[in-house]
Amino acid sequence: MPPSEPPPLPALTRAEAELVDRYLEVLDLVGRINPARPGDTYRGLRAAQALVASAGALRDALALMHQRGEHEVHAPTLERALRVLDGERRAARVALPPGSDI
């Protein structure tokens, strides 16, 4: 049985698509930096260095939306896009992993 097709992305403006892409990029990098996750410091350092450029690109995507008159974020639509693009799993890497009580 072939794997099921993911649901289609909702219709997004070019600027909204850029916002979603840059947001997920930042999430991925912050997830790599998360000190509560296993990994080496070099990997975290490289992710932190890349985060500077990615945060700038995220800022630019939001600025472009604002300049084009897109003053409202259509959260339900962007939420669907984030879910289709595996945003929940990617965001979970930013959170603290489940642990024991202190």
ChimeraX commands (.cxc) that place a marker at each C-alpha (Angstrom):
marker #1 position 0.00,0.00,0.00 radius 0.5
marker #1 position 1.60,3.31,-1.04 radius 0.5
marker #1 position 2.08,5.97,1.63 radius 0.5
marker #1 position -0.76,8.41,1.93 radius 0.5
marker #1 position -0.36,11.79,0.33 radius 0.5
marker #1 position 0.04,14.72,2.72 radius 0.5
marker #1 position -2.80,17.20,2.62 radius 0.5
marker #1 position -2.28,20.04,0.16 radius 0.5
marker #1 position -0.91,23.33,1.38 radius 0.5
marker #1 position -3.53,26.05,1.69 radius 0.5
marker #1 position -3.36,28.91,-0.79 radius 0.5
marker #1 position -0.80,31.42,0.48 radius 0.5
marker #1 position 0.49,34.68,-0.87 radius 0.5
marker #1 position 4.14,34.63,-1.83 radius 0.5
marker #1 position 4.91,36.71,1.27 radius 0.5
marker #1 position 2.95,34.34,3.54 radius 0.5
marker #1 position 4.80,31.35,2.11 radius 0.5
marker #1 position 8.10,33.12,2.75 radius 0.5
marker #1 position 7.02,33.87,6.33 radius 0.5
marker #1 position 6.14,30.21,6.97 radius 0.5
marker #1 position 9.41,28.99,5.42 radius 0.5
marker #1 position 11.57,31.42,7.40 radius 0.5
marker #1 position 9.66,30.70,10.64 radius 0.5
marker #1 position 10.24,26.96,10.27 radius 0.5
marker #1 position 13.89,27.59,9.46 radius 0.5
marker #1 position 14.28,29.55,12.71 radius 0.5
marker #1 position 12.46,26.80,14.65 radius 0.5
marker #1 position 14.79,24.16,13.25 radius 0.5
marker #1 position 17.85,26.18,14.25 radius 0.5
marker #1 position 16.60,26.95,17.76 radius 0.5
marker #1 position 15.80,23.25,18.14 radius 0.5
marker #1 position 19.43,22.43,17.32 radius 0.5
marker #1 position 20.64,24.97,19.89 radius 0.5
marker #1 position 18.31,23.74,22.67 radius 0.5
marker #1 position 20.65,22.93,25.58 radius 0.5
marker #1 position 18.15,20.41,26.97 radius 0.5
marker #1 position 18.67,18.19,23.92 radius 0.5
marker #1 position 21.70,15.97,23.35 radius 0.5
marker #1 position 24.30,17.14,20.89 radius 0.5
marker #1 position 27.68,18.73,20.70 radius 0.5
marker #1 position 28.56,22.37,21.18 radius 0.5
marker #1 position 29.88,22.76,17.64 radius 0.5
marker #1 position 26.49,21.83,16.21 radius 0.5
marker #1 position 24.85,24.37,18.50 radius 0.5
marker #1 position 27.42,27.00,17.58 radius 0.5
marker #1 position 26.83,26.50,13.86 radius 0.5
marker #1 position 23.07,26.69,14.36 radius 0.5
marker #1 position 23.43,29.88,16.43 radius 0.5
marker #1 position 25.55,31.45,13.71 radius 0.5
marker #1 position 22.98,30.55,11.06 radius 0.5
marker #1 position 20.18,31.82,13.30 radius 0.5
marker #1 position 21.38,35.40,12.85 radius 0.5
marker #1 position 20.82,35.27,9.09 radius 0.5
marker #1 position 17.57,33.31,9.43 radius 0.5
marker #1 position 16.13,35.77,11.94 radius 0.5
marker #1 position 16.97,38.58,9.51 radius 0.5
marker #1 position 15.20,36.73,6.70 radius 0.5
marker #1 position 12.16,36.21,8.95 radius 0.5
marker #1 position 12.14,39.93,9.77 radius 0.5
marker #1 position 12.40,40.76,6.08 radius 0.5
marker #1 position 9.46,38.47,5.24 radius 0.5
marker #1 position 7.30,40.21,7.82 radius 0.5
marker #1 position 8.44,43.64,6.66 radius 0.5
marker #1 position 7.58,42.74,3.06 radius 0.5
marker #1 position 4.11,41.61,4.10 radius 0.5
marker #1 position 3.57,44.88,5.93 radius 0.5
marker #1 position 4.85,46.96,3.00 radius 0.5
marker #1 position 2.49,45.15,0.62 radius 0.5
marker #1 position -0.46,46.00,2.83 radius 0.5
marker #1 position -0.79,42.54,4.39 radius 0.5
marker #1 position -1.33,43.92,7.89 radius 0.5
marker #1 position -3.20,40.92,9.29 radius 0.5
marker #1 position -1.80,37.45,9.87 radius 0.5
marker #1 position -4.40,34.90,8.80 radius 0.5
marker #1 position -3.62,32.49,11.62 radius 0.5
marker #1 position -5.97,29.63,10.67 radius 0.5
marker #1 position -4.52,29.46,7.14 radius 0.5
marker #1 position -0.93,29.74,8.31 radius 0.5
marker #1 position -1.58,27.18,11.05 radius 0.5
marker #1 position -2.76,24.69,8.42 radius 0.5
marker #1 position 0.37,25.35,6.38 radius 0.5
marker #1 position 2.58,24.83,9.43 radius 0.5
marker #1 position 0.85,21.54,10.23 radius 0.5
marker #1 position 1.24,20.27,6.65 radius 0.5
marker #1 position 4.95,21.18,6.80 radius 0.5
marker #1 position 5.46,19.21,10.04 radius 0.5
marker #1 position 5.59,22.33,12.21 radius 0.5
marker #1 position 4.38,20.52,15.34 radius 0.5
marker #1 position 7.32,18.10,15.35 radius 0.5
marker #1 position 9.75,20.88,14.53 radius 0.5
marker #1 position 8.39,23.14,17.28 radius 0.5
marker #1 position 8.56,20.30,19.80 radius 0.5
marker #1 position 12.37,20.28,19.49 radius 0.5
marker #1 position 12.39,23.81,20.96 radius 0.5
marker #1 position 10.50,22.73,24.10 radius 0.5
marker #1 position 11.98,20.97,27.08 radius 0.5
marker #1 position 11.83,17.20,26.75 radius 0.5
marker #1 position 9.64,15.36,29.24 radius 0.5
marker #1 position 11.57,14.70,32.39 radius 0.5
marker #1 position 11.40,13.72,35.98 radius 0.5
marker #1 position 10.23,16.03,38.75 radius 0.5
marker #1 position 12.99,18.04,40.30 radius 0.5
marker link #1:1,2 radius 0.2
marker link #1:2,3 radius 0.2
marker link #1:3,4 radius 0.2
marker link #1:4,5 radius 0.2
marker link #1:5,6 radius 0.2
marker link #1:6,7 radius 0.2
marker link #1:7,8 radius 0.2
marker link #1:8,9 radius 0.2
marker link #1:9,10 radius 0.2
marker link #1:10,11 radius 0.2
marker link #1:11,12 radius 0.2
marker link #1:12,13 radius 0.2
marker link #1:13,14 radius 0.2
marker link #1:14,15 radius 0.2
marker link #1:15,16 radius 0.2
marker link #1:16,17 radius 0.2
marker link #1:17,18 radius 0.2
marker link #1:18,19 radius 0.2
marker link #1:19,20 radius 0.2
marker link #1:20,21 radius 0.2
marker link #1:21,22 radius 0.2
marker link #1:22,23 radius 0.2
marker link #1:23,24 radius 0.2
marker link #1:24,25 radius 0.2
marker link #1:25,26 radius 0.2
marker link #1:26,27 radius 0.2
marker link #1:27,28 radius 0.2
marker link #1:28,29 radius 0.2
marker link #1:29,30 radius 0.2
marker link #1:30,31 radius 0.2
marker link #1:31,32 radius 0.2
marker link #1:32,33 radius 0.2
marker link #1:33,34 radius 0.2
marker link #1:34,35 radius 0.2
marker link #1:35,36 radius 0.2
marker link #1:36,37 radius 0.2
marker link #1:37,38 radius 0.2
marker link #1:38,39 radius 0.2
marker link #1:39,40 radius 0.2
marker link #1:40,41 radius 0.2
marker link #1:41,42 radius 0.2
marker link #1:42,43 radius 0.2
marker link #1:43,44 radius 0.2
marker link #1:44,45 radius 0.2
marker link #1:45,46 radius 0.2
marker link #1:46,47 radius 0.2
marker link #1:47,48 radius 0.2
marker link #1:48,49 radius 0.2
marker link #1:49,50 radius 0.2
marker link #1:50,51 radius 0.2
marker link #1:51,52 radius 0.2
marker link #1:52,53 radius 0.2
marker link #1:53,54 radius 0.2
marker link #1:54,55 radius 0.2
marker link #1:55,56 radius 0.2
marker link #1:56,57 radius 0.2
marker link #1:57,58 radius 0.2
marker link #1:58,59 radius 0.2
marker link #1:59,60 radius 0.2
marker link #1:60,61 radius 0.2
marker link #1:61,62 radius 0.2
marker link #1:62,63 radius 0.2
marker link #1:63,64 radius 0.2
marker link #1:64,65 radius 0.2
marker link #1:65,66 radius 0.2
marker link #1:66,67 radius 0.2
marker link #1:67,68 radius 0.2
marker link #1:68,69 radius 0.2
marker link #1:69,70 radius 0.2
marker link #1:70,71 radius 0.2
marker link #1:71,72 radius 0.2
marker link #1:72,73 radius 0.2
marker link #1:73,74 radius 0.2
marker link #1:74,75 radius 0.2
marker link #1:75,76 radius 0.2
marker link #1:76,77 radius 0.2
marker link #1:77,78 radius 0.2
marker link #1:78,79 radius 0.2
marker link #1:79,80 radius 0.2
marker link #1:80,81 radius 0.2
marker link #1:81,82 radius 0.2
marker link #1:82,83 radius 0.2
marker link #1:83,84 radius 0.2
marker link #1:84,85 radius 0.2
marker link #1:85,86 radius 0.2
marker link #1:86,87 radius 0.2
marker link #1:87,88 radius 0.2
marker link #1:88,89 radius 0.2
marker link #1:89,90 radius 0.2
marker link #1:90,91 radius 0.2
marker link #1:91,92 radius 0.2
marker link #1:92,93 radius 0.2
marker link #1:93,94 radius 0.2
marker link #1:94,95 radius 0.2
marker link #1:95,96 radius 0.2
marker link #1:96,97 radius 0.2
marker link #1:97,98 radius 0.2
marker link #1:98,99 radius 0.2
marker link #1:99,100 radius 0.2
marker link #1:100,101 radius 0.2
marker link #1:101,102 radius 0.2
view
